[in-house]
Amino acid sequence: MKVVLIVPNFDTYVITPQLGVMYLSSYLKSNGIEAVIIDALRDNLKYNQIIDKVEKEKPDFVGIHCLSSFFKQVCDITKLLKERNYKVYIGGVHATFSPYTTLKESGCDYVMCGEGETPLLKLCKNNFVNNNIQGVYSLSDLKDDSHQINGCPILKAEVIENLDELPFPDWEQCPPDSYPQAPHAVVAKNYPIGIITTSRGCPFRCAFCSSHNFYKGVRFRSIENVITEIKWQIEKFKIKELQFIDDNLTLKKSYALELCRRMQEENIKIDWTPINGIRADSLDDEVAVAMKDAGCYLVDFGIEAVNKDILKRIKKGETIETITNAINCANKAGMITIGNFIFGLPGETKETIQEAIDYAVNSKLDRAGFFALNVLPGSDIANELKTKGVEIKGDSLFSTPDLLVCDLTSRQIEKYIQKAYWKFYFRPRILFNMLKSIPPKQYKYFIKCLIKYNIFKFW
């Protein structure tokens, strides 16, 4: 049995290994099934090149990783594969929350809802026949977008409760040094970069995010398991930087402190960052100092908004005072700070956006990201809109709003994003430090990011 797993190519300035696909590959291999990853994003492959690679492998069936931002590309690839009589399944966040639409528009055989390891293995063992495998559905099961079968809610796949049972991701097929210098957060310190997660899930219910609806609670790997993988990545793949992509690395204070302590105890010398962002209310002086001492050089905060009414509407559960305190803690510890803001949230006005811009400029943040709200399938905002008959696509890539949930126009939001970047970065200290931190090989992707957000257009 052989399975090909495809990461589609699409227009983005972030090109990094897809950890979910790598976990699927290693899990299949550990169960005696051959798995081949085709990372079309990394290799910048066109459709015909992807198909050629698939045909050379002669797989029993093909899986495609799908996020909303590249759903069109997934559909295009699927149709080409189906023309050649390949069996195809689509998995990922988009397929989980838009299963009927994914099946109908792509023409794939199955969608997988939820985490993929368990259902994919069962499908392989059953020779790609769905014998009531939980989380696996076809058009014979789903008749519309109601997310129901015979009046009952569809179920996501069974999960592996003990994450230590999972083999490490398949880095052999996706070696860190095979990726261009186009990392998360646009700029990194050292290369090659390793990626790791210590947990799955998030207990918070931010209205713009789908994580709490995708995962089953929060599950942590053991510290020992994480430390072993870090050492393995350093020794075998010679990584020079490590990026943690947990929803919130510092969610559990005792866990974060123990991880940092063990990294020092094991004499792990590597620059690292929780690049997916952490909540401000999970960082205090003790945690910040421990992170810095263990090698963390940058902290990314998901701030989203500073207006208290908007923070309440999006169920952020934080205050501007908490956010400011966390930034100060990170700065005192000697770490670079990044704050990310979302424009166009429910209740947004010109005044609340200006409030966010003023806060960013007057704060002690070293870097900032300003993004348009992308209504993600599976988020509470998306679910509310669906009850009103609004189609959710989630494919704007955060540079322009895909749906409006406030009284501003798309153009107004885009112009405020441009203004925010100009106001924040075109200050001598901030601009000098930012330019100084960019390695020459990153210029191409950095400029692509600037173009994506229309930074060269004047306010």
Secondary structure, DSSP 8 states (H G I E B T S, - for coil): -EEEEEE---S-S-----HHHHHHHHHHHHTT-EEEEEEHHHHT--HHHHHHHHHHH--SEEEEE--GGGHHHHHHHHHHHHHTT--EEEESHHHHHSHHHHHHHH--SEEE-S-SHHHHHHHHHTTT--SS-TTEE-TTT--STT-EETTEE-------S-GGGS----TTTS-GGGS-S--TTS--SSSSEEEE-SEE--S---TT--HHHHSSS-EE--HHHHHHHHHHHHHHH--SEEEE--S-TTSSHHHHHHHHHHHHHTT---EEE-TT-B-GGG--HHHHHHHHHTTB-EEEEEEE---HHHHHHTT----HHHHHHHHHHHHHHT-EEEEEEEES-TT--HHHHHHHHHHHHHS--SEEEEEE----TTSHHHHHHHTTT------STTSS-SS--SSS-HHHHHHHHHHHHHHHH-SHHHHHHHHHT--GGGHHHHHHHHHHTTTTS--
